[in-house]
Amino acid sequence: MNSIPWLVARQEAPDGETRKDLLQLEDGEQVEVVLLRYRQRRSACVSTQVGCACGCSFCATGQAGFVRDLSSSEIVGQVLHVQRELAAEGRSLSNVVLMGMGEPLLNYTSALAAVRRLVDPRSLGLVQRRVTLSTVGIGPGIDRLSEEGLGIGLAISLHAATDDVRDRLVPVNRRYPLDDLFAAVRRYTNRTRRRVMVEWVMIEGVNDGVAQAEALAARLSGLPVHVNLMRLNPTPGYAGRPSSPAAIEVFAAVLDRAGIPHTMRQRRGAGIEAGCGQLRHRASSRERASI
């Protein structure tokens, strides 16, 4: 049975295109869900864990640590919450991305059970290609996902193309280094014949130089991929700064020359702390301060 968590806090961008809700679960734990409005679609970014064990240095959720996995009903409940809100406006949800708090492939059973319920015509009935699972690169989980027979999308939160840089940004890389990760990605694309999205947060002086761009192009050569470049959403626990437009332009030019398709994604929700884990972190800080 799916239960809809209740709303405890909300932040909405002035243009109304991005809204982040902090939802409370039955045991009092809290998770975030983000509604992204585009011209022709409405997408929900949902969480799969309370907190996250991966410890990505620039991510507010990673900075806060891991609490527990979500059940499949708690994951689906976030989608039902967004659907209910949109229905009140006479609109419907078109896309779901498992890209909120947590690492879906470290909560594999619940995440995949939720996905199957989302795409089941007898349940929520979403089109499979409009559901995307995002991972920091858990190789065994990618292999397992490739054998599920699903037509959902896969996104890799990459952020660096050499192990020395990625070890600092995404510590789980020490367990699943880039050679192993890309071997799993190649097996995935060979088995599924599906394109993979590559997510790259642009951080000034860290991963936005020509050397990283060239290393990325080499890693992606021959793979059916699309790279999403996005400027860093600053968080209180990370001193990094977003890359400049000039640095991003040079980086993108390297990908262009290598024939790697890419998009510079609009940074949505920076003014409302829509980056992963930021609203939960702020609410927790206020609660601690009031004690």
C-alpha positions as CSV (number, residue, x, y, z in Angstrom):
1,M,0.0,0.0,0.0
2,N,1.3,3.5,-0.9
3,S,1.2,6.1,1.8
4,I,1.6,9.8,0.9
5,P,4.0,11.6,3.3
6,W,3.0,14.9,4.7
7,L,4.4,18.3,3.8
8,V,6.4,20.1,6.4
9,A,8.2,22.8,4.4
10,R,8.2,24.2,0.9
11,Q,10.4,26.5,-1.1
12,E,9.4,27.8,-4.6
13,A,11.3,29.8,-7.1
14,P,9.8,33.2,-8.0
15,D,9.1,32.1,-11.5
16,G,7.2,29.0,-10.3
17,E,9.2,26.6,-12.4
18,T,11.0,24.9,-9.5
19,R,9.5,23.8,-6.2
20,K,11.1,21.8,-3.4
21,D,9.0,20.1,-0.7
22,L,10.3,18.6,2.5
23,L,8.2,15.6,3.4
24,Q,7.9,13.8,6.7
25,L,7.6,10.0,6.9
26,E,5.7,8.0,9.4
27,D,8.8,7.6,11.7
28,G,9.5,11.3,11.6
29,E,12.4,11.2,9.2
30,Q,12.3,13.7,6.3
31,V,13.1,13.5,2.6
32,E,13.0,16.0,-0.3
33,V,11.1,15.9,-3.5
34,V,11.5,18.5,-6.3
35,L,9.0,19.5,-8.9
36,L,10.5,20.8,-12.1
37,R,8.2,22.5,-14.6
38,Y,9.2,22.7,-18.2
39,R,7.3,24.0,-21.2
40,Q,6.0,20.6,-22.3
41,R,6.6,18.4,-19.2
42,R,6.6,18.3,-15.5
43,S,9.2,16.2,-13.7
44,A,9.5,14.9,-10.1
45,C,13.0,14.4,-8.6
46,V,12.5,11.8,-5.8
47,S,14.7,10.5,-3.0
48,T,15.5,6.8,-2.4
49,Q,17.2,7.1,1.0
50,V,17.2,9.3,4.1
51,G,20.6,10.8,3.8
52,C,23.4,9.1,1.7
53,A,26.4,7.1,2.5
54,C,28.4,8.1,-0.7
55,G,29.7,11.3,0.8
56,C,30.1,13.4,-2.3
57,S,32.0,16.4,-1.1
58,F,29.8,19.1,-2.8
59,C,26.4,17.5,-1.9
60,A,24.5,18.6,1.1
61,T,23.0,15.1,1.5
62,G,26.4,13.5,1.4
63,Q,27.7,16.0,3.9
64,A,24.8,15.0,6.3
65,G,25.5,11.2,6.2
66,F,23.3,8.2,5.9
67,V,20.2,7.4,8.1
68,R,18.2,4.7,6.4
69,D,16.8,3.3,3.2
70,L,13.3,4.2,2.0
71,S,10.8,1.5,1.3
72,S,9.3,1.2,-2.2
73,S,6.1,2.7,-0.8
74,E,7.9,5.7,0.6
75,I,9.5,6.3,-2.8
76,V,6.2,6.0,-4.7
77,G,4.6,8.1,-2.0
78,Q,6.7,11.1,-3.1
79,V,5.4,10.7,-6.6
80,L,1.8,10.5,-5.4
81,H,2.4,13.7,-3.4
82,V,3.5,15.5,-6.6
83,Q,0.7,14.0,-8.6
84,R,-1.9,15.2,-6.1
85,E,-0.4,18.7,-6.1
86,L,-0.4,18.8,-9.9
87,A,-4.0,17.4,-10.2
88,A,-5.2,20.3,-8.1
89,E,-3.9,22.6,-10.9
90,G,-5.4,20.4,-13.7
91,R,-2.0,19.1,-14.7
92,S,-0.3,15.7,-14.7
93,L,3.2,14.4,-14.0
94,S,5.1,13.3,-17.1
95,N,8.6,12.3,-15.8
96,V,10.2,10.9,-12.7
97,V,14.0,10.9,-11.9
98,L,15.4,9.0,-9.0
99,M,18.0,11.7,-8.4
100,G,17.1,13.1,-5.1
101,M,18.6,12.2,-1.7
102,G,20.4,8.8,-1.6
103,E,22.0,6.3,-4.0
104,P,19.3,4.2,-5.7
105,L,21.6,1.3,-6.5
106,L,22.5,1.0,-2.8
107,N,18.8,0.6,-2.1
108,Y,18.3,-1.6,-5.1
109,T,15.4,-3.8,-4.1
110,S,13.2,-0.9,-3.0
111,A,14.2,1.4,-5.8
112,L,13.5,-1.2,-8.5
113,A,10.2,-2.2,-6.9
114,A,9.2,1.5,-6.9
115,V,10.2,1.8,-10.6
116,R,8.1,-1.2,-11.5
117,R,5.1,0.3,-9.8
118,L,5.6,3.7,-11.5
119,V,5.6,2.1,-14.9
120,D,2.9,-0.6,-14.3
121,P,-0.2,0.3,-16.4
122,R,-2.3,-1.0,-13.5
123,S,-0.6,1.4,-11.1
124,L,0.8,4.8,-12.0
125,G,1.4,3.9,-15.7
126,L,4.3,6.2,-16.5
127,V,6.0,5.6,-19.8
128,Q,9.3,3.7,-19.1
129,R,11.5,6.0,-21.1
130,R,10.3,8.9,-18.9
131,V,11.7,7.4,-15.7
132,T,15.4,7.8,-15.0
133,L,17.6,6.3,-12.3
134,S,20.7,8.2,-11.4
135,T,23.8,6.6,-9.8
136,V,27.2,7.8,-8.7
137,G,28.5,4.6,-10.3
138,I,27.9,1.4,-8.4
139,G,29.2,-1.0,-11.0
140,P,27.5,-4.2,-9.7
141,G,24.2,-2.4,-9.5
142,I,24.6,-1.1,-13.1
143,D,25.2,-4.7,-14.2
144,R,22.2,-5.9,-12.3
145,L,20.0,-3.1,-13.7
146,S,21.0,-4.1,-17.3
147,E,19.4,-7.5,-16.8
148,E,16.0,-6.2,-15.5
149,G,14.5,-5.8,-19.0
150,L,13.3,-2.3,-18.2
151,G,13.3,0.6,-20.7
152,I,14.1,3.3,-18.2
153,G,16.9,5.8,-18.5
154,L,20.2,5.6,-16.7
155,A,22.3,8.6,-15.6
156,I,25.8,8.5,-14.2
157,S,26.8,11.3,-11.7
158,L,30.4,11.4,-13.0
159,H,31.9,14.9,-12.2
160,A,35.5,13.8,-12.9
161,A,37.3,11.8,-15.5
162,T,40.4,10.9,-13.6
163,D,40.5,8.8,-10.4
164,D,42.6,11.4,-8.5
165,V,40.0,14.1,-8.9
166,R,37.0,11.8,-8.6
167,D,38.3,10.3,-5.4
168,R,38.0,13.7,-3.8
169,L,34.6,14.6,-5.2
170,V,32.9,11.2,-5.1
171,P,34.7,9.1,-2.4
172,V,32.8,5.9,-3.5
173,N,35.1,6.0,-6.5
174,R,37.8,4.5,-4.4
175,R,35.7,1.3,-4.3
176,Y,34.4,1.5,-7.8
177,P,37.1,3.3,-9.8
178,L,36.6,4.7,-13.2
179,D,37.9,1.8,-15.2
180,D,35.5,-0.6,-13.5
181,L,32.6,1.9,-13.8
182,F,33.1,2.4,-17.5
183,A,33.4,-1.3,-18.0
184,A,30.0,-1.7,-16.4
185,V,28.6,1.2,-18.5
186,R,29.8,-0.5,-21.7
187,R,28.2,-3.7,-20.7
188,Y,25.0,-1.8,-19.9
189,T,24.8,-0.1,-23.3
190,N,25.7,-3.3,-25.1
191,R,22.9,-5.2,-23.4
192,T,20.2,-2.6,-23.4
193,R,21.1,-0.6,-26.5
194,R,20.2,2.5,-24.6
195,R,21.9,5.8,-24.3
196,V,23.3,6.8,-21.0
197,M,23.2,10.4,-19.5
198,V,26.4,11.7,-17.9
199,E,26.0,14.3,-15.2
200,W,28.9,16.8,-14.6
201,V,28.7,19.5,-12.0
202,M,31.1,22.3,-13.1
203,I,33.3,23.4,-10.2
204,E,35.8,26.2,-10.6
205,G,39.4,25.1,-10.7
206,V,38.5,21.5,-9.8
207,N,37.0,19.7,-12.8
208,D,36.4,22.4,-15.4
209,G,39.8,22.5,-17.1
210,V,40.8,21.3,-20.5
211,A,42.6,18.3,-19.1
212,Q,39.4,17.0,-17.5
213,A,37.4,17.7,-20.6
214,E,39.9,15.8,-22.8
215,A,39.9,12.9,-20.3
216,L,36.1,12.9,-20.3
217,A,36.0,12.8,-24.1
218,A,38.5,9.9,-24.1
219,R,36.4,8.0,-21.5
220,L,33.2,8.5,-23.5
221,S,34.6,7.7,-27.0
222,G,32.4,5.1,-28.8
223,L,29.7,5.1,-26.1
224,P,26.1,6.2,-26.7
225,V,26.0,9.0,-24.2
226,H,24.8,12.6,-23.7
227,V,26.6,14.9,-21.2
228,N,24.7,17.3,-19.0
229,L,26.9,20.1,-17.8
230,M,25.6,22.1,-14.9
231,R,27.1,24.8,-12.6
232,L,27.6,23.9,-9.0
233,N,24.8,24.6,-6.5
234,P,26.9,26.0,-3.6
235,T,26.3,24.4,-0.2
236,P,27.5,25.6,3.3
237,G,29.7,22.5,3.7
238,Y,31.7,22.9,0.5
239,A,34.0,25.7,-0.3
240,G,33.9,25.2,-4.1
241,R,32.6,27.8,-6.5
242,P,30.6,27.4,-9.7
243,S,32.6,27.5,-12.9
244,S,32.6,30.7,-14.9
245,P,30.7,30.9,-18.2
246,A,34.1,31.3,-20.0
247,A,35.5,28.1,-18.5
248,I,32.3,26.2,-19.4
249,E,32.5,27.4,-22.9
250,V,36.1,26.1,-23.3
251,F,35.2,22.8,-21.7
252,A,32.2,22.4,-24.0
253,A,34.4,23.2,-27.0
254,V,36.6,20.2,-26.2
255,L,33.5,17.9,-26.2
256,D,32.4,19.5,-29.5
257,R,35.7,18.7,-31.2
258,A,35.5,15.1,-29.9
259,G,31.9,14.7,-31.2
260,I,30.5,14.2,-27.7
261,P,26.8,15.4,-27.5
262,H,26.2,17.7,-24.5
263,T,23.8,20.2,-23.1
264,M,24.5,23.1,-20.7
265,R,21.6,22.6,-18.2
266,Q,19.9,25.6,-16.7
267,R,20.8,25.7,-13.0
268,R,17.3,25.6,-11.5
269,G,16.4,26.3,-7.9
270,A,19.7,27.8,-6.7
271,G,17.9,30.7,-5.1
272,I,15.7,28.3,-3.1
273,E,18.4,25.8,-2.2
274,A,17.0,23.1,-4.5
275,G,20.3,21.2,-4.6
276,C,20.1,17.7,-3.1
277,G,19.7,17.8,0.7
278,Q,19.8,21.6,1.2
279,L,16.3,22.1,2.5
280,R,16.5,19.1,4.9
281,H,19.8,20.4,6.1
282,R,18.4,23.9,6.8
283,A,15.3,22.5,8.6
284,S,17.5,20.2,10.7
285,S,19.8,23.1,11.6
286,R,16.8,25.3,12.7
287,E,15.5,22.4,14.8
288,R,18.9,21.9,16.6
289,A,19.1,25.7,17.2
290,S,15.7,25.7,18.9
291,I,16.6,23.0,21.4
